[in-house]
Amino acid sequence: MIEAAHGVELGPLLAAARQAGARILEIYGRDFEVDYKEDQSPLTEADRAANDVIMEFLRADHPAVPVISEENRQLGYDERKDWKRFWLVDPLDGTKEFIKKNGEFTVNIALVEDGVPVLGVVYRPVTGTMYVGVHGEGAWRIEDGGAPEAISGGPHYSGKDEVKVVASRSHLTPEVEDFVARLRDEGKTVDFLSAGSSLKLCLVAEGAADVYPRFGPTMEWDTGAAHAVATAAGKKVLAVETGEDLRYNKENLLNPYFIVE
């Protein structure tokens, strides 16, 4: 794996993600309170603690680069519309999974340039698994501090007879059901995998799954880091309506429905 890209030393960045994950696990192992934001999404002290770790690192090592984080005060579009380069952070993606204690939550840090995630780190604290993607260089998985292993998403699902779809077996939306029905109409056998949101993109990136149809609401910080991993591994993250790549730092930070393929 390369040591630096886009003006960023990867070693310290990965260390910050692991440190954030360690703070999350400290809280994960004991009782904790759950608050709720205005939109009724859950918030825990682990979200705040991980954000503090990441923000401390970014301010020290990259003070000139602005940050959009789920847990920071959100700036208006007038303040950020001219940003050519910024960090996009979800310090604890999968807070609901964290609360359920099923282990499917991640630390997500992305560097975005001209609306495109060019560097992404996704860290799963419970297993110590790190995914790293660098635009134009490649993608890697690192298991619990071991040696980096290059990953690739493999061929497009359209050419396969058996297709692994990342989606919830128990809560399929009508749009996902229609998507699966079309695959079966084409004579394909469909198998399902389930994982937390950013891990779903990473499963496609490493070829463990073939496609991830996301026909539900997500925010830019939910996808930015794993988007970088997926595209660095040769996959695409496309808006359903337009068929174009997802873009970042939009006026509205809500993502459109998308598909990872």
Secondary structure as UniProt FT lines:
FT   STRAND          4..5
FT   TURN            6..7
FT   STRAND          8..9
FT   HELIX           10..28
FT   STRAND          34..36
FT   TURN            38..39
FT   STRAND          42..44
FT   HELIX           45..61
FT   TURN            63..64
FT   STRAND          67..69
FT   TURN            70..71
FT   HELIX           77..80
FT   TURN            81..82
FT   STRAND          85..93
FT   HELIX           95..100
FT   STRAND          106..113
FT   TURN            114..115
FT   STRAND          116..124
FT   TURN            125..128
FT   STRAND          129..134
FT   TURN            135..137
FT   STRAND          138..143
FT   TURN            144..145
FT   STRAND          149..151
FT   HELIX           157..159
FT   STRAND          162..166
FT   HELIX           174..185
FT   TURN            186..187
FT   STRAND          189..193
FT   HELIX           197..205
FT   TURN            206..207
FT   STRAND          211..214
FT   HELIX           220..232
FT   TURN            233..234
FT   STRAND          237..239
FT   TURN            240..242
FT   STRAND          258..260
//
